[in-house]
Amino acid sequence: MKAVVLAAGKGRRLWPLTENRPKPMIPVANRPILEHVIDALDGAAVDEVILVVGSNRERIQNYFQDGQDWELDISYVVQEQQLGTGHALLQAEAQIGDSFIAMNGDRIIDAALIERVWDRHQETGDPVLSVTRVEEPSRYGVVELDGEMVSSLEEKPLPQLTTSEYINTGVYAFEPDIFAAIRQTEGTGEQALTDTLTRYIDDQRLRAVTYRGMWLDVSEPWDLLEMNDSLIAYEGPSGTDPARVDDSAVVAEAAIVGEGVSVHPQAAVLRGVTLGDNVSVGPGVVLENAVILSDVTLKAGAVVTDCIVGANTTIGPNTTVEGGSTDVVLNERVYHDVTFGGLLGDNVDVGGNVTITPGSIVGNDAHIGSAALVSGRIDDSTHVERG
Amino acid sequence: MCGITGYIGTEPAGRIVHQGLKNLEYRGYDSAGIALAGETVSVYKTEGEVDELPVPAQNDVACGIGHTRWSTHGEPTETNAHPHTDCSGDVAVVHNGIIENYEELKAALRDQHIFKSDTDTEVIPHLIENHLADDVSLLTAVQRTTAQLEGSFAIAVTAAGHDGVVVAREDSPLLVGHGENATFIGSDATAFIEHTDQVTYLESGDIARLTREDIEIYNAGEPVTREIETLEWDAEAAGKSGYEHYMLKEIHEQPRALRQAISGRIDELATSVDLDIDLPAEYLRSIEEIQIVACGTSYHAGLYAKELLEAHAGVRVTVHIASEYEFGGDRDPWRTMVVAITQSGETADTLSALRNAKRAGARTLAVTNTLGSTVTRDADDTVFIRAGPEIGVAATKTFVSQVATATLLTVHLGQVRQSITSQTTTELLESLRDLPGAVQQILDREATIKDAAETYADSESFFYIGRQAGYPVALESALKLKEISYDHAEGFAAGELKHGPLALVTPETPVIALLTNASAAEKTLNNVNEVESRGAPVIGVTSDPAATSHVDTTFDIPECGPLEPVVANVALQLFAYYVADAKDRAIDKPRNLAKSVTVE
């Protein structure tokens, strides 16, 4: 069975991490989100995956190649411009001759979800989507049900306008006739897949299966820390290469360590930490609840808590990301009391004795001079000096 | 060089052999052909690429051999394409290598045999025809034939009415793949890697009779056994994964290749390296000179290695173009180590230089990308660069991995010889560790390089200048451009410009200047001024914001210590790629070139 996975979206809310990589390639528990998706597809007996890729597609292609490591046949189609999910799916039309699974590449789910959607589609021949309950449904596509049939589908409705707790998980099973339906959908600019599904709803053909398993979505940066922490617990720790960890350093059970990592004397890598490949953890560094991407250098005495650190970033000696809860303003919205020490982009050069206050977001290639105090949002390539 | 493949099994052989040729196409693509052998032998040939050769429609034959050719003797025509047959058309032969005595053999055969082609190969089927007339087995006929041949060869032979295929190897590479109910033949494992990872490497002098389930190997007439080995590479790594060209895919694989090159070899805590070199420490301490032998891109990596080794390993280093190499000058072979750098491990010029050094009594070390390749057997010890398979004819990731490996070797030798300071060790190892991330940043800035490439694509000539470690990178970057864009490009030591090449500089010839760390950028800036006053546009590759005011276009690269010129090379690989792409060149298969050259 074939699956089309939409992985062309840019995911602007996770700036600056999504400047250099598509959202599905952001690592959680040291593996890209998309790899968790591919694993679920593999577990559901999918044998051929068509990835719809767009901006920064090289990152996806380099990582997954032709799928041999997953014993899957992986091929790529390119969505040159971001013209909506319907348009993205349409790019795969030439590869599809029969019923297939379509899903998003940036949400982590279980194989069971895919199997249930597929089975129901096989039993009925109708298009099927799946729904799950979440705390804040109005952040997603809210689905109203009449028995098993979908009676409405509304993207991010005002909370007062809906009573349903069900949201669309973004996993579908379709017949190839979906492509004609997408083309016939009148669009204003973007072709959203959900607009096309409204037609099926009008014909009373769109079915939903309800699902209570794992469904993890990263909308805001701090979601990444939470997802990382829960997946480490779920998947268990990876083996650490003992030769690269000094005897006097501590690496917690609930931490994942990539290849070629060095942990110097007296360093502590505590709960909820993942270290990407080729990371150097200097003497006396303390890390807790942190996602550290590949090629990062943490110099002596740095303390990094509740924080995401982009690839190839250097954090100077005795620099502190203090962590903890704070109110964060992001994209014109205030989020109260989130645990978020900060997010540093790729290739950031942070000097010694810098303090990064909770909720800070630092753009790619920024330079933070020694002893600076950082707060709020710092743009790409900015130079910040102690003032 | 050429590529050989073959299949003996149960499926229609035409399709499988054809696919094998596609996989081997990087070894040569002037012409291609297939012979299918059952009760009769049918031959299908074409001039040009494998794609021009239709998959044989014949579905009832499960035994076949194929060949993709890169011309050495005779033009790339359909007549000269392999397989070659005897007068009866019952014996078909594919051949990689050169038969040195073919003219005498041909003269002797000419009275009784009709020759159709200009190739050296064609003598082989006619010789076999003569021996088969004595009513011997195909194996015996091939044994008798190879005894008459001089030169280097890998051949595969089928004959009507004889079961299976007989292969023979003398220097040129050849291996056998063992599948379920099938046996495969390849010049390298790429030919059949999607079918099996179980292989037997034949050794020089081996002649083997292959059937669907069996392999009998003879050497000097005696039966021998050769081990079956499991390949570590898989077919996945040889696909294009959505990229337009292998070259672009391989450029993008560099951060990963570099992490592999250093993975497990650096102990950051102890600031030491482990290269798994068996050469004894006493020997490494005693050597007075290292001679590096290599060709093409590997030669440039050798020049970079010289910069590092002379500065930090306290040893005199000379770098030799392999085809020009002789062990001479009254050197003491006991105090000379010869290092052969070859991506494929099969480069004939390099192997021949290595053998020359061995005969003189020097110890040898191979630096290669290919497990099980000839150089790994010939040299006393081997260090692998671990870049993964490289298919694009223009070498990219293997260059950076060769330099990374040379850096590790420098630290190792420096420590053994106690010539390197701990500060320099830390600096080199940090630079190595920073390299993957720095290269990734170049890839993230691809769009700006592409824009510049399109701006300058129509220039008359391109000159690359650099000093110190920037000099080999200037040579390598110029080679990349000329290989794939067919533009005239030259690399010069920056100081040499005023001694001649400056006469070539005009407003139509952009000059690309390496203004990085470890390349004496301040001095090169003087040379930038020289060319600018002749009106030439200058592209500066630099991590120093101050340098940008001296140049017209800047390729801004991240700081990366002594290996910063390697980062610059990646930017210039992309520049070459996009200049060639703007001209719509056949980037993975540049005209007249082949991936690894197994003829001298």
Contacts between the chains, C-beta under 8 A, distances in Angstrom:
chain1	res1	chain2	res2	distance
A	20	B	444	4.8
A	53	B	242	7.0
A	57	B	242	6.9
A	58	B	243	7.7
A	58	B	252	5.0
A	58	B	443	6.9
A	61	B	241	4.6
A	61	B	242	4.4
A	61	B	243	6.3
A	61	B	249	7.4
A	61	B	252	7.7
A	62	B	241	7.4
A	62	B	249	7.7
A	62	B	252	5.3
A	62	B	253	6.1
A	62	B	256	6.8
A	64	B	241	7.4
A	65	B	236	5.1
A	65	B	237	6.7
A	65	B	239	6.5
A	65	B	241	4.6
A	66	B	235	7.7
A	66	B	236	4.8
A	66	B	239	4.1
A	66	B	241	5.7
A	67	B	236	7.0
A	68	B	234	5.4
A	68	B	235	6.5
A	68	B	236	2.8
A	68	B	237	7.7
A	69	B	236	6.6
A	75	B	242	7.4
A	76	B	241	7.1
A	76	B	242	3.4
A	78	B	242	7.6
A	241	B	264	7.9
A	243	B	267	7.0
A	244	B	267	7.8
A	244	B	268	7.4
A	244	B	269	7.2
A	246	B	269	5.6
A	259	B	259	7.1
A	259	B	263	5.8
A	260	B	259	6.2
A	260	B	262	6.9
A	260	B	263	4.8
A	260	B	264	7.2
A	260	B	266	7.8
A	262	B	268	3.9
A	262	B	269	6.1
A	264	B	268	7.7
A	264	B	269	6.4
A	265	B	269	7.9
A	277	B	259	5.8
A	278	B	259	5.5
A	278	B	262	8.0
A	278	B	433	6.3
A	278	B	436	6.1
A	278	B	437	7.6
A	280	B	268	6.3
A	280	B	433	6.6
A	294	B	259	8.0
A	294	B	436	7.5
A	294	B	437	7.2
A	295	B	433	7.7
A	295	B	434	7.5
A	295	B	436	5.7
A	295	B	437	3.4
A	295	B	440	7.3
A	297	B	433	7.9
A	297	B	434	7.9
A	311	B	437	6.2
A	311	B	440	6.7
A	312	B	434	7.8
A	312	B	437	3.1
A	312	B	438	7.3
A	312	B	440	6.5
A	312	B	441	6.8
A	346	B	441	7.7
A	346	B	444	7.6
A	347	B	437	7.3
A	347	B	441	5.7
A	347	B	558	6.8
